[in-house]
Amino acid sequence: MLYGAPDGDGVYSKIINVYIIVNKRPDVLIVGGGVSGLAAAVSAAGIGCQVLLIEKELQLGGMFCKGLGFPICGLFGMEDGPPKNTLNSGLAAEFYHHICEKQNNPLMRLGRVWICKYSPNEAVQFFESKIDKAGHIYSLKNSVLHSIEIENERIKVVQLLLRGALVSIRPKVVIECSGNGALLACCPDFSLLPDNKAKSLACVLIKLDQIETDDTMLPVRVPYILRKASQEGIVPLSLGFTTYMPLEKPGQGVLKLSVLPDISLAEQNAFFEKIVNTVLDLLQQEIPSLARARIIEKSSGLLQRVGLRGHGQYILNKDDVLNARKFDGNGIKCAWPIEYWDPEKGPQYHYLDKGEFFEIPLTCLMSKSIKNLFFSGRCISATEQAISAARVMGTCISLGEAAGILAANKDYE
Ligand SMILES: Cc1cc2nc3c(=O)[nH]c(=O)nc-3n(C[C@H](O)[C@H](O)[C@H](O)COP(=O)(O)OP(=O)(O)OC[C@H]3O[C@@H](n4cnc5c(N)ncnc54)[C@H](O)[C@@H]3O)c2cc1C
């Protein structure tokens, strides 16, 4: 257990019959248990820090578990033949050997890049077993960041909503790994990147069953039909950028419906119901192999590709990515192309040259204005174009690992 016996002024919170003393200061508080938060927790604890990881859902993993069969991208460089090693060493390499290689998930080529399938459950177990081994990590699921207090350019107090109760934590260092920028949203405006309003298309995922298995042209037919319907004004323009991916299980596939990113939470349910039904009706009328298809799973809510990002000591930009810029050699390597989902033109890919990679300097993980704040995963200091390359899961593992090391080595006072 992370915390010791209660002090005189201890604050208690009852969670599943366990009293956690929260007024003792965790060395590192991690907001968000997605892939970057998990990696950050493992690396910070590995250096001996006491880590508190908070996750608003009942399950750890974030987008890692919500992709309904998407592969992990960003682990490898742009090579002609199957790469032998991952681009970054450390946790990313371990992850590849334990989850992809040992589980017989072969590398696959997607255009000019290499990707790998993985099982979300095994992937989360990989991190959970490391968390168990590290021994200094306390993870709180179903706990939502509520607010923060900043004093003398430091985050002094973080308040959490823990099963309806408000609890105050006084962490020494905080890592923002919420993907959407939940912690940054509580910070003063100057802590955020100036151009923070994401334009990238968001999406809704729908898993289908009972598809006729001999139709190998579905990845072409689905976008064609929806593109035509959007040009004729039958469905919104963004739905014309919908894609389809067959799954390994015969008769199953995933529709990735593209939607504008700014639908309010209040509107989302009605909106989903409407577009999902419209799209499925239309596809079933036009494509015989989908006539009997039925929905077996949907993503919960709108999946945003880009969220709020922090204003770091450096802001990674499009030129850095496309010119394969290297900084001091201590950063995180990435060779994934800029994959920008333009609301009017659809996905726009900008590749690096063969064999090249760019570096994400550690200064993109360090807040410019708040001394004890680091960013990781989708929240790093990068323009929308640059984050459209750096946000892939393979890179997020290494970003998280690096943020954990930075936080663990931070001189606290
Ligand atoms: C539609 C879509 C398709 C994608 N496809 C691929 C793909 O095929 N391959 C690939 O490699 N990458 C893909 N990505 C990118 C990748 O999945 C994400 O960028 C990456 O997983 C981000 O990891 P993260 O840890 O930064 O954030 P997330 O995975 O978003 O994790 C953040 C965590 O923080 C939690 N959280 C949020 N707010 C709070 C709060 N207030 N309090 C407490 N916890 C909170 C969330 O519940 C979540 O668990 C895709 C992304 C999208 C949106």
The ligand as an SDF file (V2000), in Angstrom:
LIG
                    3D

 53 58  0  0  0  0  0  0  0  0999 V2000
  -10.4400    7.3860  -33.8240 C   0  0  0  0  0  0  0  0  0  0  0  0
   -9.0460    7.1160  -33.4380 C   0  0  0  0  0  0  0  0  0  0  0  0
   -8.3490    6.0980  -34.0710 C   0  0  0  0  0  0  0  0  0  0  0  0
   -7.0240    5.8440  -33.7170 C   0  0  0  0  0  0  0  0  0  0  0  0
   -6.3760    4.8210  -34.3360 N   0  0  0  0  0  0  0  0  0  0  0  0
   -5.1420    4.4960  -33.9320 C   0  0  0  0  0  0  0  0  0  0  0  0
   -4.4880    3.3430  -34.4570 C   0  0  0  0  0  0  0  0  0  0  0  0
   -5.0350    2.6180  -35.2840 O   0  0  0  0  0  0  0  0  0  0  0  0
   -3.2360    3.0500  -33.9950 N   0  0  0  0  0  0  0  0  0  0  0  0
   -2.5850    3.8340  -33.0660 C   0  0  0  0  0  0  0  0  0  0  0  0
   -1.4520    3.5010  -32.6870 O   0  0  0  0  0  0  0  0  0  0  0  0
   -3.1770    4.9340  -32.5620 N   0  0  0  0  0  0  0  0  0  0  0  0
   -4.4340    5.2770  -32.9550 C   0  0  0  0  0  0  0  0  0  0  0  0
   -5.0610    6.3710  -32.4200 N   0  0  0  0  0  0  0  0  0  0  0  0
   -4.3120    7.2490  -31.4950 C   0  0  0  0  0  0  0  0  0  0  0  0
   -4.1530    6.6790  -30.1130 C   0  0  0  0  0  0  0  0  0  0  0  0
   -5.1330    5.7350  -29.7980 O   0  0  0  0  0  0  0  0  0  0  0  0
   -4.1890    7.7640  -29.0270 C   0  0  0  0  0  0  0  0  0  0  0  0
   -3.6640    8.9780  -29.4700 O   0  0  0  0  0  0  0  0  0  0  0  0
   -3.3650    7.2780  -27.8170 C   0  0  0  0  0  0  0  0  0  0  0  0
   -3.8760    6.0440  -27.3660 O   0  0  0  0  0  0  0  0  0  0  0  0
   -3.4050    8.3370  -26.7580 C   0  0  0  0  0  0  0  0  0  0  0  0
   -2.9600    7.8410  -25.5250 O   0  0  0  0  0  0  0  0  0  0  0  0
   -3.0370    8.7710  -24.2520 P   0  0  0  0  0  0  0  0  0  0  0  0
   -2.5650    7.9650  -23.1050 O   0  0  0  0  0  0  0  0  0  0  0  0
   -2.3740   10.0780  -24.5150 O   0  0  0  0  0  0  0  0  0  0  0  0
   -4.5870    9.1560  -24.0830 O   0  0  0  0  0  0  0  0  0  0  0  0
   -5.9390    8.2250  -23.8910 P   0  0  0  0  0  0  0  0  0  0  0  0
   -5.7090    6.9060  -24.4530 O   0  0  0  0  0  0  0  0  0  0  0  0
   -6.9930    9.0940  -24.3600 O   0  0  0  0  0  0  0  0  0  0  0  0
   -5.9600    8.0700  -22.3070 O   0  0  0  0  0  0  0  0  0  0  0  0
   -6.3590    9.1070  -21.4700 C   0  0  0  0  0  0  0  0  0  0  0  0
   -7.0010    8.5350  -20.2230 C   0  0  0  0  0  0  0  0  0  0  0  0
   -7.3220    9.6070  -19.3280 O   0  0  0  0  0  0  0  0  0  0  0  0
   -8.6000    9.3950  -18.7680 C   0  0  0  0  0  0  0  0  0  0  0  0
   -9.1770   10.6840  -18.3870 N   0  0  0  0  0  0  0  0  0  0  0  0
   -9.6480   11.6590  -19.2070 C   0  0  0  0  0  0  0  0  0  0  0  0
  -10.1310   12.6770  -18.4860 N   0  0  0  0  0  0  0  0  0  0  0  0
   -9.9400   12.3640  -17.1790 C   0  0  0  0  0  0  0  0  0  0  0  0
  -10.2450   13.0200  -15.9660 C   0  0  0  0  0  0  0  0  0  0  0  0
  -10.8580   14.2110  -15.9300 N   0  0  0  0  0  0  0  0  0  0  0  0
   -9.9230   12.4120  -14.7980 N   0  0  0  0  0  0  0  0  0  0  0  0
   -9.3250   11.1780  -14.8030 C   0  0  0  0  0  0  0  0  0  0  0  0
   -9.0270   10.5060  -15.9370 N   0  0  0  0  0  0  0  0  0  0  0  0
   -9.3310   11.0920  -17.1100 C   0  0  0  0  0  0  0  0  0  0  0  0
   -9.3740    8.7400  -19.8980 C   0  0  0  0  0  0  0  0  0  0  0  0
  -10.4850    8.0240  -19.4070 O   0  0  0  0  0  0  0  0  0  0  0  0
   -8.3270    7.8190  -20.5300 C   0  0  0  0  0  0  0  0  0  0  0  0
   -8.2990    6.5350  -19.9610 O   0  0  0  0  0  0  0  0  0  0  0  0
   -6.3910    6.6380  -32.7350 C   0  0  0  0  0  0  0  0  0  0  0  0
   -7.1010    7.6570  -32.0860 C   0  0  0  0  0  0  0  0  0  0  0  0
   -8.4150    7.8920  -32.4250 C   0  0  0  0  0  0  0  0  0  0  0  0
   -9.1860    8.9620  -31.7040 C   0  0  0  0  0  0  0  0  0  0  0  0
  1  2  1  0
  2  3  1  0
  2 52  2  0
  3  4  2  0
  4  5  1  0
  4 50  1  0
  5  6  2  0
  6  7  1  0
  6 13  1  0
  7  8  2  0
  7  9  1  0
  9 10  1  0
 10 11  2  0
 10 12  1  0
 12 13  2  0
 13 14  1  0
 14 15  1  0
 14 50  1  0
 15 16  1  0
 16 17  1  0
 16 18  1  0
 18 19  1  0
 18 20  1  0
 20 21  1  0
 20 22  1  0
 22 23  1  0
 23 24  1  0
 24 25  2  0
 24 26  1  0
 24 27  1  0
 27 28  1  0
 28 29  2  0
 28 30  1  0
 28 31  1  0
 31 32  1  0
 32 33  1  0
 33 34  1  0
 33 48  1  0
 34 35  1  0
 35 36  1  0
 35 46  1  0
 36 37  1  0
 36 45  1  0
 37 38  2  0
 38 39  1  0
 39 40  1  0
 39 45  2  0
 40 41  1  0
 40 42  2  0
 42 43  1  0
 43 44  2  0
 44 45  1  0
 46 47  1  0
 46 48  1  0
 48 49  1  0
 50 51  2  0
 51 52  1  0
 52 53  1  0
M  END
$$$$
